[in-house]
Each structure stands twice: as C-alpha cells, then as structure tokens.
Amino acid sequence: MKVIKRINNNTVLCADSRGRDVVAFGKGIAFAAPKGSDELPLAAIERTFYNIDAHYLDLLETISSEVIDVAADVVETFAPALSYELGPNAVLALADHISFAIERQRKGMEIAMPLAYEVRQMYPVEYRAGLYALELVDQRLHVTLRNQEVAGMALCLINSALASDASNSMPADASSDDSIVDAATSIIERRYGIAVDRDGFSFARFATHMHYLLDRIHSGAEPLPGDPALYQSARENDELAAACTDEICALIATHYPAAISDEERLYILLHVNRIAGRRES
C-alpha cells in the first residue's frame, strides 16, 4: 500500500493496489515504510477500514489506538449476530462514544440513558455488545465505566445500521425531527455567531443525540431522573451553552408537549459546548 498521509504514529491513510483510499492501523505504522519510500509493508498493518467518511479522519487524531482496538473487537465479535449489515463507520462511531464516556468518567460526570430499558428489550444483541465493550474497557484500558453507558454503545451500532440502510429504516417522524435538529443548530449558530460544520463529527454526534431524545418523546417513555446539582453546575460553568439549551428545549416543546429532564438537558448542553468548539481538553 502507498502512504498518502500519516495521521498519527499508529494510523495512516493509504491507497491500495486499486487506488482506493483505506485507513490502516498498526503499532508504529507511520514509521514502517522504508526510508525514502512511501510503500507500506503489509506486515505492518493490523487493521484496515475502507469507505471512511472524510470527517472521521479528523476524529482519528483524537482517539487512542487502544480505544479503536476495543471498538473494532466489539464490532467484529457481534456483527455476525446482527440481523443487518453495519455501515463502514461503525467502529469509529463506537470508538468515539467510548472515548467520550471515558472522558466523562474521569471528570466525574454521571449521565443516565433515557432509552436504556427500551434498548435492552428491543435490541438484546446490541445490548450484549455494549456489555462486552464495558468489559474490554475495564480489562484493557483499566477504566470502569458505569452500566448506563451500555445502552449508548448499543445505540451506536443501531445508528450505524440505520445510516447504511436509511430507506428501509426511516421512521414516520424523521422529517419533522430533522427540521427540529436543523432549527436547534440554527439557534447555536445565532447565539455563538458561528457557522456550524454540518459535515463535521461534532454535528453528527449532536444530531444523533437529539434524535435519541426525540425518539424517547415519541415512544411516550418517562425520562429518567438526573442530578439537578450536576446540571446546575454545568449551567453555571457555561451560561451561553445553557441559554442555547433552554431555547432548544423551548423549541422542542412547541412541537411535542413532553417533559425534558435535567439529565436530557445536560446532554444537550454538553453537545452544544462541543459543537460550538469549546470542548475542554
């Protein structure tokens, strides 16, 4: 394979013998090509991923290879048991969720998943995949994540399947929900005075979690109670993101008269912070 770009020590963007772009992983792979050559020895490659969306390449610079290995092992283990084919970005979407979960854990931020019970009942295979992911994170990365993260990891797989076969999976409320997400994004743009990159990963993650919330509202499920003190602390630390969150929740209320818990508001606030480019390091 021919090296096109070295993303980090363990990740490179290559072109295979047919000229197709491929992301290759391997320990120290960025330095595996002989001096003066851009030809990568196949022995240096441990994993390859084709058809990766461009905005995921930026994500690769921020996620450790150990986390990607965990996500890849989960997908490879459970993909044969799923009733659908996962999209090409499933591993990186799961890796990002795991990385974000580890970050929250280290900051002492406990967030419940409103759809946890529904996910466990409706998607048992994906839920087991989430449990397996928690085990691998504990064993390999020495981080003990809370059980609330299981449903989120399962939803990463479910969402990857929807992305790969949208025509067969589009819910009846999708058009209306997309309009709400677009209006919510416009609120962020207006209040922050920015143009949100709708092809970027932060936006994709924000949109996904907005759809999780709207799905919960559509299902009629009760929101899980959260920690009001944690939400209030987050509001005080970022008043602009809090104002955006209030306006977004008011927007949702004009379409669906359902209660939005502090836990769900905290999720929105965190994603507003990230989509606005103010994520803490």
C-alpha positions in Angstrom: 0.0 0.0 0.0 1.1 3.6 -0.7 1.1 6.0 2.2 -0.9 9.2 1.5 -1.0 10.8 4.9 0.3 9.9 8.4 -2.5 10.6 10.8 -0.6 9.6 14.0 2.0 7.1 15.0 -0.4 4.2 14.7 -2.7 5.3 11.9 -2.1 6.2 8.2 -4.2 6.9 5.2 -3.2 4.8 2.3 -4.1 3.9 -1.3 -4.3 0.2 -2.1 -3.3 -1.5 -5.3 -6.6 -0.5 -6.9 -6.2 3.2 -5.9 -8.9 3.0 -3.2 -8.4 5.0 0.0 -8.0 2.9 3.1 -7.2 3.7 6.7 -4.6 1.4 8.1 -3.8 0.7 11.8 -0.8 -0.9 13.3 1.7 -0.2 16.1 4.2 2.4 14.9 2.8 2.0 11.3 3.6 5.6 10.5 7.3 4.8 10.6 7.0 1.3 8.9 7.7 2.5 5.3 11.4 2.1 4.3 13.4 5.3 4.3 12.9 7.3 1.1 9.8 5.2 0.2 6.1 5.6 0.7 5.3 1.9 0.2 3.9 0.4 3.4 4.8 -3.2 4.1 1.7 -5.4 4.6 3.2 -7.0 7.6 2.9 -3.6 9.5 -0.9 -3.5 9.0 -3.1 -4.9 11.8 -6.5 -3.5 10.7 -7.9 -1.7 7.7 -11.1 0.3 7.1 -12.5 1.3 3.7 -15.1 3.9 2.8 -14.5 6.1 5.9 -16.2 9.4 5.8 -13.9 12.4 5.5 -14.9 13.9 8.8 -13.9 10.8 10.6 -10.3 11.3 9.6 -10.1 14.3 12.0 -11.5 12.1 14.7 -8.7 9.6 14.3 -6.2 12.2 15.6 -8.0 12.5 18.9 -8.8 8.9 19.8 -6.2 6.4 21.0 -5.4 3.3 19.1 -6.3 1.2 22.2 -9.8 2.6 22.2 -10.2 1.9 18.4 -8.9 -1.7 19.0 -11.6 -2.2 21.7 -14.4 -0.8 19.3 -13.1 -3.0 16.5 -13.1 -6.1 18.6 -16.7 -5.4 19.7 -17.9 -4.9 16.1 -16.0 -7.9 14.8 -17.4 -10.1 17.6 -21.1 -9.1 17.3 -21.5 -8.1 13.6 -22.2 -11.7 12.5 -25.0 -12.0 15.1 -26.8 -8.9 13.9 -29.8 -9.0 11.5 -28.4 -6.2 9.4 -25.1 -5.0 7.9 -23.2 -2.3 9.7 -22.0 0.8 7.9 -18.3 1.4 7.3 -18.0 4.0 10.1 -19.5 1.8 12.9 -16.1 1.1 14.5 -15.1 4.8 14.7 -18.6 5.9 15.9 -18.4 3.3 18.7 -14.8 4.3 19.5 -15.8 8.0 19.8 -18.6 7.0 22.2 -16.2 5.0 24.3 -13.7 7.8 24.3 -16.3 10.4 25.3 -17.6 8.0 28.1 -14.1 7.6 29.5 -13.7 11.4 29.4 -17.0 11.9 31.4 -16.0 9.2 33.8 -12.7 10.9 34.6 -14.5 14.2 35.2 -17.0 12.6 37.5 -19.9 13.3 35.2 -22.7 10.7 35.6 -25.3 10.7 32.9 -28.2 8.3 32.6 -29.5 7.0 29.3 -33.3 7.7 28.9 -33.8 4.8 26.4 -31.9 2.2 28.4 -34.8 -0.1 29.2 -36.2 0.1 25.7 -32.8 -0.7 24.1 -32.3 -3.7 26.3 -35.7 -5.1 25.5 -35.8 -4.3 21.7 -32.1 -4.9 20.8 -30.7 -7.7 23.0 -27.8 -8.5 20.7 -26.7 -4.8 20.6 -27.1 -4.5 24.3 -24.8 -7.5 24.9 -22.3 -5.9 22.6 -22.4 -2.8 24.9 -21.8 -5.0 27.9 -18.9 -6.6 26.1 -17.5 -3.2 25.3 -17.6 -2.3 29.0 -15.7 -5.5 29.9 -13.0 -4.7 27.3 -12.6 -1.1 28.5 -12.2 -2.4 32.1 -9.7 -5.1 31.1 -7.6 -3.3 28.6 -7.9 0.4 29.5 -8.4 0.0 33.2 -11.4 2.2 33.3 -14.6 1.0 34.9 -17.5 2.6 33.1 -21.0 2.8 34.6 -23.7 0.5 33.3 -25.6 3.5 31.9 -23.1 3.5 29.0 -24.2 0.2 27.7 -27.4 1.5 26.0 -25.4 4.3 24.4 -22.9 1.9 22.9 -25.8 -0.3 21.7 -27.4 2.7 20.0 -24.1 3.4 18.2 -24.4 0.1 16.4 -28.1 0.6 15.8 -27.5 4.1 14.4 -24.7 2.7 12.1 -27.2 0.3 10.7 -29.7 3.0 10.0 -27.1 5.0 8.2 -26.3 2.1 6.0 -29.9 1.4 5.0 -31.8 4.6 5.6 -34.5 3.9 3.0 -35.7 0.9 5.0 -35.4 2.4 8.5 -36.7 5.9 8.2 -39.3 6.5 10.9 -42.5 8.4 10.2 -41.4 11.3 12.3 -38.0 11.6 10.7 -38.7 14.6 8.5 -40.2 16.6 11.4 -37.3 15.6 13.7 -34.7 16.6 11.1 -36.4 20.0 11.0 -36.1 20.4 14.7 -32.4 19.4 14.7 -31.8 21.9 11.9 -33.6 24.6 13.8 -31.7 23.7 17.0 -28.5 24.1 15.0 -29.6 27.5 13.8 -30.1 28.5 17.4 -26.4 27.6 18.2 -25.2 29.5 15.1 -27.1 32.6 16.1 -26.2 32.7 19.7 -22.5 31.9 19.1 -22.1 33.8 15.9 -20.6 30.8 14.1 -21.4 28.6 11.1 -21.7 25.0 12.3 -19.9 22.5 10.1 -22.8 20.1 9.3 -20.3 17.7 7.8 -18.2 17.6 10.9 -18.3 14.8 13.5 -19.4 17.1 16.4 -22.5 18.0 14.5 -23.2 14.3 13.6 -23.0 13.4 17.3 -25.2 16.3 18.3 -27.8 15.4 15.7 -27.7 11.7 16.8 -28.3 12.5 20.5 -31.1 15.0 19.5 -32.8 12.1 17.7 -32.3 9.9 20.8 -34.2 12.4 22.8 -37.0 12.9 20.2 -37.3 9.1 19.9 -37.8 8.9 23.7 -40.5 11.5 23.4 -42.2 9.7 20.5 -42.2 6.4 22.5 -44.0 8.1 25.4 -41.4 6.7 27.8 -40.8 8.6 31.0 -37.4 10.5 31.2 -35.0 9.1 33.8 -34.4 11.5 36.7 -30.9 13.1 36.8 -28.8 15.0 39.2 -30.1 18.6 39.4 -26.9 19.7 41.1 -24.8 18.4 38.3 -26.9 20.1 35.7 -27.0 23.4 37.6 -23.2 23.3 37.9 -22.8 22.8 34.2 -25.2 25.7 33.5 -23.2 28.0 35.8 -19.9 27.0 34.1 -21.2 27.8 30.6 -24.0 30.3 30.6 -24.1 30.6 26.8 -24.5 26.9 26.3 -27.2 26.9 29.0 -29.1 29.7 27.1 -28.9 27.6 23.9 -30.1 24.6 25.8 -33.1 26.5 27.2 -34.0 27.8 23.7 -33.6 24.3 22.1 -35.9 22.8 24.8 -38.4 25.5 24.2 -38.3 24.7 20.5 -39.0 21.0 21.2 -41.9 22.0 23.5 -43.6 23.9 20.7 -43.7 20.6 18.7 -44.1 18.0 21.4 -45.6 18.8 24.9 -43.4 16.4 26.8 -41.2 17.0 29.9 -37.4 17.1 29.3 -35.5 16.1 32.4 -32.3 17.7 33.8 -30.4 14.7 32.6 -31.5 15.2 29.0 -30.9 18.9 29.2 -27.4 18.2 30.5 -26.8 16.0 27.4 -27.9 18.9 25.1 -25.7 21.4 27.0 -22.6 19.2 26.6 -23.2 18.7 22.9 -23.8 22.4 22.4 -20.5 23.0 24.0 -18.7 20.5 21.8 -20.5 21.6 18.5 -19.5 25.2 19.3 -15.9 24.2 19.5 -15.5 24.9 23.2 -14.7 21.3 24.4 -12.3 21.1 27.3 -9.1 19.3 26.7 
